[in-house]
Amino acid sequence: MNHPPAVAPARRRGLADEVADRIRDAIFNGGYAPGTQLREVELAAAMDVSRGPVREALLRLEREGLVRSEWHRGATVTDLTPDDVAELDSLRGALEALAVQRVTEHATDADLDRIDHAVALMDRAADEHEMVRADLAFHDAVYAAAHHRRLAEAWAAIRNQVHLFLLTRITLSTTDYLAHIPAEHRELAGTLRARNAGTALAAFAEHRRHAFEILSR
């Protein structure tokens, strides 16, 4: 007796993926600031696609936390509220504490070299958006060096929201960010290489505290 398959056939969703990628890049490059309305008709015309893939892309970005939809406003780029900032900071802190502890215990010399390389990218950043990307690359390298798959997946789940957090920060204090971020991360990398968990945890906590205070003013 033949039984029907347990799952439905997969659908290819390449166009919606591409549209989501383009909108996401535009947000991260400063093209769409927090609070900006994202109108389906305008986006579809700009990308020469129908509204279907745009609608699907916006739903995907909403799941990532980059877009919010309200019945009377439609889709807008997420404008982080004080509660958003506090929740993101506390969750990031919990994940980062585990990552830092594990890096001091399990990272290889090659892992630490990749963290140092991310710091070097900051020294060559041409503008604030490139600096933000280097900042995230540093934290990517830290989570990779922790050698903990589920922790890395948890970081990936909030990474885009942290990117939005950093974009909000540079809007409020671009000069401070550009002036201090490379040195701060060089210090963080140094504490990891020294493999002193207590010192590293304190340094990362202070790094987060400074950013949180700027967004909480």
C-alpha positions in Angstrom: 0.0 0.0 0.0 1.4 3.4 -1.0 1.3 6.1 1.7 1.4 9.8 0.9 4.7 11.6 1.7 5.0 13.0 5.2 6.0 16.5 3.9 4.9 18.6 1.0 7.2 19.3 -1.9 9.6 22.2 -1.3 9.0 25.5 -3.1 11.8 27.6 -4.5 11.8 31.1 -3.1 14.8 32.6 -4.6 13.3 35.9 -5.7 11.9 36.7 -2.3 15.3 35.9 -0.8 17.0 38.3 -3.2 14.4 41.0 -2.4 15.0 40.5 1.3 18.7 40.7 0.8 18.4 44.0 -1.1 16.2 45.6 1.5 18.3 44.3 4.4 21.5 45.7 2.7 19.7 49.1 2.2 18.8 49.2 5.9 22.3 48.3 6.9 23.9 50.8 4.5 21.8 53.6 5.9 19.4 53.8 2.9 16.4 53.2 5.0 16.7 54.7 8.5 14.8 53.4 11.5 11.2 54.4 11.3 11.2 54.7 7.5 8.1 53.3 5.8 8.6 50.5 3.3 5.9 50.6 0.8 5.3 47.5 -1.3 4.4 49.3 -4.4 7.5 51.5 -4.4 9.8 48.7 -3.5 8.3 46.5 -6.2 8.8 49.2 -8.8 12.4 50.0 -7.7 13.4 46.3 -8.0 11.3 45.6 -11.0 9.4 42.7 -9.4 5.8 42.0 -8.5 4.4 42.8 -5.0 4.3 39.1 -4.0 8.1 38.7 -3.5 8.2 42.1 -1.7 5.5 41.1 0.7 7.2 37.8 1.4 10.6 39.5 1.9 9.1 42.0 4.3 7.6 39.2 6.4 11.0 37.5 6.5 12.6 40.8 7.6 9.9 41.1 10.3 10.8 37.7 11.6 14.4 38.9 11.8 13.4 41.9 13.8 14.4 44.5 11.2 10.9 45.4 10.1 7.6 46.1 12.0 4.2 45.9 10.5 1.1 47.7 11.9 -2.3 47.7 10.2 -2.5 51.5 10.0 1.1 52.2 9.0 2.2 49.2 7.0 5.8 48.0 7.2 8.5 50.3 8.7 12.1 49.8 9.5 12.3 48.9 13.2 12.9 51.9 15.5 14.2 50.4 18.7 12.3 51.4 21.8 13.9 51.6 25.2 12.4 48.2 26.0 13.9 46.8 22.8 17.3 48.1 23.7 17.1 46.8 27.3 16.0 43.3 26.2 18.5 43.1 23.4 21.3 44.2 25.7 20.4 41.7 28.4 20.1 38.8 26.0 23.3 39.7 24.3 25.0 39.9 27.6 23.9 36.4 28.6 25.0 34.9 25.3 28.3 36.8 25.3 29.2 35.7 28.8 29.1 32.1 27.8 31.0 32.8 24.6 33.8 34.7 26.4 34.1 32.0 29.0 34.4 29.3 26.4 36.8 31.3 24.2 39.2 31.6 27.2 39.0 27.8 27.7 38.7 26.4 24.1 39.9 28.9 21.5 42.9 27.8 19.4 45.6 30.2 18.4 44.1 30.4 14.9 40.8 31.4 16.4 42.4 34.2 18.3 44.3 35.3 15.2 40.9 35.6 13.4 39.6 37.8 16.3 42.7 40.0 15.9 42.1 40.2 12.2 38.6 41.5 12.8 40.2 44.3 14.9 42.6 45.1 12.1 39.6 45.6 9.8 38.4 48.4 12.1 41.6 50.3 11.6 40.9 50.3 7.9 37.2 51.1 8.0 36.4 54.0 5.6 33.2 55.1 7.3 30.8 54.3 10.1 28.9 51.6 8.2 32.1 49.8 7.4 33.1 50.1 11.1 29.8 48.6 12.1 30.4 45.6 9.8 33.9 45.2 11.2 32.4 45.4 14.8 30.0 42.5 13.9 32.8 40.5 12.3 34.7 40.7 15.6 31.8 39.3 17.5 31.2 36.7 14.8 34.8 35.6 15.3 34.3 35.4 19.1 31.3 33.2 18.8 33.0 31.0 16.3 36.0 30.6 18.7 33.7 29.4 21.4 33.1 26.2 19.5 29.5 25.8 20.6 27.1 25.3 17.8 23.9 26.1 19.5 25.4 29.3 21.0 26.5 30.3 17.5 22.9 29.7 16.3 21.5 31.8 19.1 23.9 34.7 18.2 22.8 34.4 14.5 19.2 34.7 15.6 19.8 38.2 17.1 22.7 39.3 14.9 20.6 41.5 12.6 19.0 43.2 15.5 22.4 43.9 17.0 23.3 45.4 13.7 20.2 47.7 14.0 21.3 48.5 17.6 24.7 49.6 16.3 23.1 51.6 13.5 21.1 53.4 16.1 24.2 54.0 18.2 26.1 55.7 15.3 23.1 57.9 14.6 23.3 59.2 18.1 27.1 59.3 18.5 29.1 58.7 15.3 32.2 60.5 16.4 32.4 58.7 19.7 31.9 55.4 18.0 34.5 55.9 15.3 37.0 57.3 17.8 36.8 54.6 20.5 35.6 51.3 19.0 38.9 50.1 17.5 40.8 50.6 20.8 38.0 49.0 22.8 38.0 45.9 20.6 41.8 45.7 20.7 41.5 45.5 24.5 38.8 42.9 24.3 40.9 40.8 22.0 43.9 41.1 24.4 41.9 39.8 27.3 40.8 36.8 25.3 44.3 36.0 24.3 45.4 36.3 27.9 42.8 33.6 28.7 41.8 35.2 31.9 38.0 34.6 32.0 37.3 37.1 34.9 39.2 40.0 33.2 37.7 39.2 29.8 34.1 39.0 31.2 34.5 42.3 33.0 35.9 44.0 29.8 33.1 42.7 27.6 30.5 43.8 30.2 32.0 47.3 30.3 32.0 47.4 26.5 28.3 46.6 26.4 27.5 49.0 29.3 29.0 52.0 27.4 26.9 51.2 24.3 23.7 50.7 26.3 24.2 54.0 28.1 24.5 55.9 24.8 21.2 54.4 23.6 19.5 55.0 26.9 20.1 58.7 27.2 
